[in-house]
């Protein structure tokens, strides 16, 4: 369809192949494209075409623009989505040649015909090129029972530390805010969205009560926050990220960018909590581990930073930070051990031997505490008994494992490590009913416990057969 109205050239098309309806019109010195969309699509712009990745149908649609509306100035294109109207709107400045309203009807009609032909061709090409890719099946093998128990064999007492404010920047490991947020946005979206420029009626300075906020998506707020970060306007960026997380509390990239914002503002505990939240949502995102470790480092908690980095996906940046943090963590651990005395110090000596696999040397340390310090703190004695059970488990002294584990469970019936160790020690001694009872106890509290599930299936059959 083509018509002239108050000096504006209007072109409207619909694609039968893609079932996407869109309308282009010139308003004053700008072109306005409105596309019907039930959900916000990803947008990829070029100077001659607009590509939409429709999230609801999984299809890709290319909308070639008529020559009269070209070129599209990507840097000055605004992109807004209204959930209420189900409409995506893009606007870009009209070129000098198209600003005049004196274009003849013949030129506009020719432009419409050209765009319609290009739309049909592009839609057909896109449709032919889309291929279903079957998902790869991922198979995992279960670890054996003993290896699963060995994962956390030694009870450690958490070291106390005083939180200190950040005194200096993190150095070479942290990149600039603009680079980081741009990178994360690209990783998440998989395509480049047009930036939101400052324009008449810009939403960059919206207040909380502005009705436009109700129509904005989490992505809108993320983009606004990223723009504010580039301008080093951290407080405004923080407000946008907060708004985005109100819309979508599970948006990992917004949470990551907010962690960066809190870090730069000196809100270290908030930054740490956000980084931990990102790790929970996206455990393969190594930057979250780096950010959390850097915050812990500034909080003077290098041992915790080192523990966090050991869980991070392998990456060169992670490795670099590990090499920087490791000496600090080792020095802090040595200072902590030097400050201990009595049973606490002996326990740490035993733990150090256990971690080296010296179980026969570690066990006398724990026995020394049990015999010489019977009035020590109850939690310490429980940990020491559990650790001695772990040593005996490694040495296959199953009767001793049962003795220490039972001692712990008499005082702490829900102690998972003691339950698992006793359950496994009972089986080789052919005490199947007691082992099965422990397995069922574990599964009542941890339904997905792999070792207990295996024991229940294995021993349940034996007990039914009368063994």
C-alpha positions in Angstrom: 0.0 0.0 0.0 1.2 3.5 -0.8 -0.2 6.9 0.0 0.8 10.5 0.5 -0.4 12.3 3.7 0.7 15.7 4.9 4.0 15.4 3.1 4.8 11.9 4.4 5.5 8.9 2.2 4.1 5.7 3.7 4.8 2.1 2.7 3.1 -0.9 4.3 3.8 -4.5 3.6 2.9 -7.9 5.1 4.9 -11.1 4.5 2.7 -14.2 3.8 5.6 -16.5 4.2 6.6 -15.4 7.7 3.2 -14.2 8.9 5.0 -11.0 10.2 3.1 -7.8 9.7 5.0 -4.6 9.6 4.5 -1.0 8.5 6.9 1.7 7.5 6.1 5.4 7.4 8.0 8.7 7.2 7.2 11.1 10.0 8.8 14.4 9.5 12.5 13.9 9.3 12.4 10.3 10.6 11.4 6.9 9.4 9.2 4.8 11.7 8.9 1.0 11.3 6.3 -0.8 13.4 6.4 -4.6 13.6 3.7 -6.8 15.2 5.4 -9.1 17.8 3.9 -11.1 20.7 7.3 -11.2 22.4 10.4 -8.9 22.1 12.5 -10.2 19.2 16.3 -9.8 18.9 17.2 -7.2 16.3 20.2 -7.1 14.0 20.6 -4.0 11.9 22.5 -3.2 8.8 22.5 -0.1 6.6 20.1 -1.8 4.2 18.0 -4.3 6.1 16.6 -5.3 9.5 16.8 -8.9 10.7 14.4 -10.1 13.4 15.0 -13.3 15.5 11.5 -14.2 16.7 11.9 -15.8 20.2 8.4 -17.3 20.2 8.6 -19.2 16.9 12.4 -19.5 16.6 12.3 -18.2 13.0 14.4 -15.5 11.4 12.9 -12.8 9.2 14.7 -10.2 7.2 12.9 -7.0 6.4 14.7 -5.2 3.4 13.8 -1.6 3.4 12.8 0.3 0.2 15.6 2.4 -1.2 13.7 5.6 -0.3 14.2 4.8 3.4 17.9 4.0 3.0 20.5 4.1 4.4 19.6 3.1 7.9 21.9 5.1 10.3 22.5 2.3 12.9 24.1 4.7 15.5 21.0 6.8 15.6 18.4 4.1 15.5 16.1 3.7 18.5 14.5 0.4 19.3 11.5 0.1 21.7 9.1 -2.8 22.4 5.7 -2.4 23.9 4.4 -5.6 25.5 1.0 -3.9 26.0 0.6 -3.2 22.3 2.6 -6.3 21.1 4.6 -4.0 18.9 8.3 -3.4 18.1 9.1 0.1 16.9 12.3 1.3 15.3 13.0 4.9 14.2 15.9 6.3 12.3 16.7 9.7 10.7 15.6 10.2 7.1 18.4 10.8 4.6 18.6 14.2 2.9 17.1 12.7 -0.3 14.1 11.4 1.5 13.3 14.3 3.8 11.5 16.2 1.1 7.8 15.4 0.8 7.7 16.1 -2.9 8.6 12.5 -3.9 6.4 11.5 -6.7 3.9 8.7 -6.4 5.6 6.8 -9.1 8.9 6.7 -7.1 7.1 5.6 -3.9 5.2 2.9 -5.8 8.4 1.7 -7.4 10.0 1.6 -4.0 7.1 -0.4 -2.6 7.1 -2.9 -5.4 10.9 -3.4 -5.0 10.6 -3.9 -1.3 7.7 -6.3 -1.6 9.7 -8.5 -4.1 12.8 -8.4 -1.8 10.7 -9.4 1.2 9.2 -12.4 -0.6 12.6 -13.5 -1.9 14.3 -13.0 1.5 11.5 -14.8 3.4 11.8 -17.8 1.0 15.6 -17.9 1.3 15.3 -17.8 5.1 12.7 -20.5 5.3 14.8 -22.8 3.1 18.0 -22.2 5.2 16.5 -23.0 8.5 17.4 -26.5 9.5 16.4 -28.4 12.6 19.4 -29.3 14.6 18.8 -32.3 16.9 20.1 -31.8 20.4 23.1 -33.7 21.3 22.5 -36.3 24.0 24.7 -35.8 27.1 25.5 -38.9 29.0 27.1 -38.8 32.4 28.5 -41.6 34.5 28.0 -41.8 38.2 31.1 -41.8 40.4 31.5 -44.8 42.7 30.4 -44.6 46.3 33.8 -44.3 47.9 34.9 -41.5 45.6 31.7 -39.6 46.3 32.4 -39.7 50.0 36.0 -38.7 49.6 35.0 -35.4 48.0 34.6 -33.6 51.3 36.3 -35.9 53.8 37.6 -33.4 56.3 35.6 -31.1 58.6 37.0 -27.6 58.5 36.3 -24.8 60.9 35.6 -21.6 59.0 38.2 -18.9 59.8 36.8 -15.6 61.0 37.7 -12.5 59.1 37.0 -8.8 59.4 35.4 -7.1 56.4 37.5 -4.1 55.2 36.5 -1.4 52.8 38.1 -1.4 49.4 41.3 0.6 49.5 42.5 0.3 45.9 41.4 -0.8 42.5 41.7 -4.4 41.4 44.4 -3.8 38.9 44.9 -5.4 35.5 42.3 -8.2 36.0 39.2 -5.9 35.9 38.4 -4.4 32.5 36.6 -1.1 32.1 32.9 -1.0 32.8 32.0 -0.2 29.2 33.9 -3.1 27.8 32.6 -5.6 30.3 28.9 -4.7 29.9 29.1 -4.7 26.2 30.8 -8.1 26.2 28.2 -9.6 28.5 25.3 -8.2 26.5 26.7 -9.7 23.3 27.3 -13.1 25.0 23.7 -13.2 26.2 21.8 -11.8 23.2 23.8 -13.5 20.5 23.0 -10.5 18.2 23.6 -6.7 18.3 20.7 -4.6 19.3 20.4 -1.0 18.3 21.4 1.3 21.2 18.8 3.6 22.7 19.9 7.2 21.9 19.0 10.4 23.7 16.1 11.8 21.9 13.0 13.8 22.4 11.0 11.9 25.1 14.1 9.8 25.9 13.5 7.2 28.6 17.1 7.6 29.9 15.8 9.9 32.6 12.6 8.2 33.5 11.3 8.4 37.1 9.8 5.4 38.9 6.3 6.7 38.5 6.5 7.2 34.8 3.9 5.1 33.0 6.3 4.2 30.2 8.2 2.0 32.7 5.3 -0.5 32.8 5.9 -1.2 29.1 9.7 -1.7 29.4 11.3 -5.1 29.4 14.3 -6.2 31.4 16.4 -5.9 28.2 15.4 -2.3 27.9 16.6 -1.6 31.4 19.8 -3.5 30.9 20.6 -1.5 27.8 19.9 1.8 29.6 22.2 0.6 32.5 24.9 -0.3 30.1 24.7 3.2 28.5 24.9 4.8 31.9 28.0 2.7 32.8 29.7 3.9 29.6 29.1 7.5 30.9 30.4 6.5 34.3 27.0 7.4 35.8 27.0 4.5 38.2 24.1 5.6 40.3 21.8 5.8 37.3 23.1 2.5 36.0 22.3 0.9 39.4 18.8 2.2 39.2 18.2 0.8 35.8 19.6 -2.6 36.7 17.4 -2.6 39.8 14.4 -1.9 37.6 15.4 -4.7 35.2 15.7 -7.2 38.0 12.2 -6.2 39.2 10.9 -7.2 35.8 13.1 -10.4 35.5 14.7 -11.4 38.9 16.5 -14.3 37.2 18.3 -12.2 34.5 21.9 -13.3 35.0 23.5 -10.6 32.9 21.7 -7.8 34.6 22.7 -9.3 38.0 26.3 -9.5 36.8 26.3 -5.9 35.6 24.8 -4.8 38.8 27.6 -6.6 40.7 30.1 -4.6 38.7 28.2 -1.4 39.5 28.2 -2.2 43.3 31.9 -3.0 43.1 32.8 0.3 41.6 30.6 2.1 44.1 32.3 0.4 47.0 29.2 -1.7 48.0 31.4 -4.8 48.4 29.0 -7.0 50.2 26.2 -6.3 47.7 28.6 -6.9 44.9 29.6 -10.3 46.4 25.9 -11.4 46.8 25.2 -10.4 43.2 28.2 -12.4 41.9 27.1 -15.4 44.0 23.6 -15.1 42.5 25.1 -15.1 38.9 27.1 -18.2 39.7 24.0 -20.0 40.9 22.1 -18.9 37.7 24.9 -19.4 35.2 27.7 -21.6 36.6 29.6 -21.7 33.3 30.0 -17.8 33.3 33.6 -17.5 34.5 33.4 -13.7 34.9 31.0 -14.1 37.9 33.7 -16.2 39.6 36.3 -13.6 38.9 34.2 -10.8 40.1 33.3 -12.6 43.3 36.9 -13.5 44.0 38.0 -9.9 43.4 35.5 -8.6 45.9 36.5 -11.2 48.5 40.1 -10.2 47.9 39.2 -6.6 48.7 37.4 -7.8 51.8 40.7 -9.3 52.9 39.3 -12.9 52.6 41.8 -14.4 50.1 41.3 -18.0 51.3 37.6 -17.8 50.3 38.6 -16.1 47.0 40.9 -19.0 46.3 38.2 -21.6 47.1 35.8 -19.8 44.7 38.3 -19.6 41.9 38.9 -23.4 42.2 35.3 -23.9 41.3 35.4 -21.6 38.2 35.5 -22.9 34.6 38.9 -23.1 33.1 39.9 -19.8 31.6 43.1 -17.7 31.1 41.8 -14.8 33.1 40.8 -17.2 36.0 44.3 -18.7 35.9 45.9 -15.3 36.0 43.9 -14.3 39.1 44.6 -17.6 40.8 48.3 -16.9 40.4 47.8 -13.5 42.1 45.6 -14.7 44.9 47.3 -18.0 45.8 50.3 -16.4 47.6 47.9 -14.1 49.6 45.7 -17.1 50.5 48.7 -19.2 51.6 50.1 -16.3 53.7 46.7 -15.7 55.3 46.3 -19.4 56.1 49.7 -19.6 57.7 48.9 -16.6 59.8 45.6 -18.2 60.9 47.3 -21.4 61.8 50.0 -19.6 63.8 47.3 -17.9 65.8 45.8 -21.2 67.0 46.7 -23.2 70.0 45.5 -26.3 71.9 43.0 -28.6 70.2 42.3 -26.2 67.3 46.0 -26.2 66.3 46.2 -30.0 66.5 43.1 -30.4 64.4 44.5 -28.2 61.7 47.7 -30.2 61.7 45.7 -33.4 61.2 43.7 -31.8 58.4 46.9 -30.8 56.6 48.1 -34.4 56.8 44.8 -35.8 55.6 44.8 -33.5 52.5 48.2 -34.9 51.6 46.8 -38.4 51.8 48.8 -39.2 55.0 45.9 -40.9 56.8 47.9 -43.0 59.2 49.8 -39.9 60.4 46.6 -37.7 60.5 44.6 -40.2 62.7 46.8 -39.9 65.8 46.3 -36.1 65.8 42.5 -36.5 66.0 42.9 -39.2 68.7 45.1 -36.9 70.7 42.3 -34.3 70.8 39.7 -36.9 71.8 41.8 -38.3 74.6 43.5 -35.1 76.0 40.7 -32.5 75.4 37.4 -34.2 76.3 35.9 -30.9 77.4 36.7 -29.1 74.1 33.9 -27.3 72.2 31.2 -29.8 71.2 31.3 -28.8 67.5 35.1 -29.3 67.5 34.8 -32.8 68.9 32.1 -33.7 66.4 34.3 -32.6 63.6 37.3 -34.5 65.0 35.3 -37.7 65.3 34.1 -37.3 61.8 37.6 -36.7 60.5 38.9 -39.8 62.3 36.1 -41.8 60.7 37.2 -40.5 57.4 40.8 -41.7 58.0 39.6 -45.1 59.0 37.3 -45.2 56.0 40.4 -44.7 53.7 42.2 -47.4 55.6 39.2 -49.8 55.4 38.9 -50.0 59.2 35.1 -50.3 58.9 34.4 -51.2 62.6 36.2 -48.0 63.7 34.3 -46.0 61.1 31.0 -47.2 62.5 32.1 -46.5 66.1 33.1 -42.8 65.4 30.1 -42.2 63.1 27.6 -43.6 65.6 29.2 -41.4 68.4 28.6 -38.3 66.1 25.0 -39.4 65.3 24.1 -39.9 68.9 24.7 -36.2 69.4 23.8 -34.9 66.0 21.3 -37.4 64.4 21.1 -35.4 61.1 24.8 -35.2 60.5 24.9 -36.2 56.8 28.7 -37.0 56.6 28.4 -39.4 59.6 25.3 -41.1 58.1 27.0 -41.7 54.7 30.2 -43.0 56.2 28.4 -45.4 58.5 26.1 -46.6 55.8 29.0 -47.4 53.5 31.0 -49.1 56.3 28.0 -51.3 57.3 27.7 -52.9 53.8 31.1 -54.7 53.6 30.4 -56.0 57.1 27.2 -57.5 55.7 25.0 -55.5 58.0 22.6 -54.9 55.2 19.5 -54.0 57.1 21.2 -51.3 59.1 22.9 -49.9 56.0 19.6 -49.8 54.2 18.0 -48.0 57.2 20.8 -45.3 57.0 20.3 -45.0 53.2 16.6 -44.4 53.7 17.2 -41.9 56.4 19.6 -40.0 54.1 17.1 -40.0 51.2 14.3 -38.6 53.4 16.4 -35.5 53.9 18.3 -35.5 50.5 16.1 -37.3 48.0 18.6 -37.0 45.2 21.6 -38.3 47.1 23.5 -40.5 44.6 25.4 -42.8 46.9 22.3 -43.5 49.1 20.2 -44.2 46.1 22.7 -46.8 44.9 22.9 -48.4 48.3 19.1 -48.5 48.6 18.6 -50.2 45.2 21.5 -52.6 45.8 20.7 -53.6 49.4 16.9 -53.4 49.1 17.1 -56.4 46.7 19.4 -58.3 49.0 17.3 -57.7 52.1 14.1 -58.9 50.3 16.0 -62.1 49.3 16.8 -62.7 52.9 20.5 -62.0 53.0 
